[in-house]
Amino acid sequence: MPTKKQTLGERGERLVIKWCSCPRCKRSRTLRRLPTNFKCADIICDFCGFLAQVKTSSQQDVETLPSRLPGAAWTPQKERMDAGIYFPLFVVLVASNRRHAIFYLSADLQPAEMFRPRKRLSDRAKRAGWQGVTIDLSVIPHGAAVRLL
């Protein structure tokens, strides 16, 4: 049984797939979900191979990006950043079944300081020692994230 956060994340991915064209090849209806727990990417274009992350947040104001979003695991994110690999980011904001927005931030506009490690989980946690990442959207240049929907 998926958690509320997992259900929200899946909904965001489905909204991107339904409403967005591939930013690289511009084709419609070619974005597909990757398998759950695929590291650092959530969708792929089945025509050109474009990869992107999707982050979904539930909030009443879908007009304004939040300053921070929880990300996934820090270690794979850090390894990719050290190699100079950044994935474009779709941010989906959901207020209700009918009110949502989709923003897009290209990989070349993502500064390294946008990704900050979170505190490791305690030894008593189910996933002891696991460390997540916080995506700090407050450090991106104004207007860098484009609203698509």
C-alpha positions, 0 to 999 in steps of 0.5 A: 500500500503506497503512502500519501507522499508516494501517491502524491508523487505518482500523481505529479508524474502522471500530470507531467506525462499527460500535459507536457511535451518532451523538452528535448524533442518537442514530441507529445505523448512520449514521456513515460514513468520510470520504475519506482526507485530509479535513481535521480530520474522519474520520467523518460522520453521513449523517443529521444531518451530525455530524462527528468526528475519530477517533484510534487508538493501539495500546497494551496498556492499553485502560482508560487514555487516553494522555497524548498522541496524534499528530494531523494537519496543524497549519495546518488545525487552527490555522485552525479553532481560530482560528475557534472550530471544534473537532470532537468526538474519538473515541479508539480504543485497540487492544491486540489483535483482540479487545481495544479501547476507544472514548472520546469527547471532545466539542468543548466540552471541548477546550481550545486548549492541548490542540493543540500544534504539532510540529516541522516536517519537515526540508528533506530529508524527503519532505514537507519543511516539513510540520508536524503537531500533538500532541493533549495529552490530559493537559490535559483535565479528569478524566472529560471523555473518556467511555468508550463501549466 
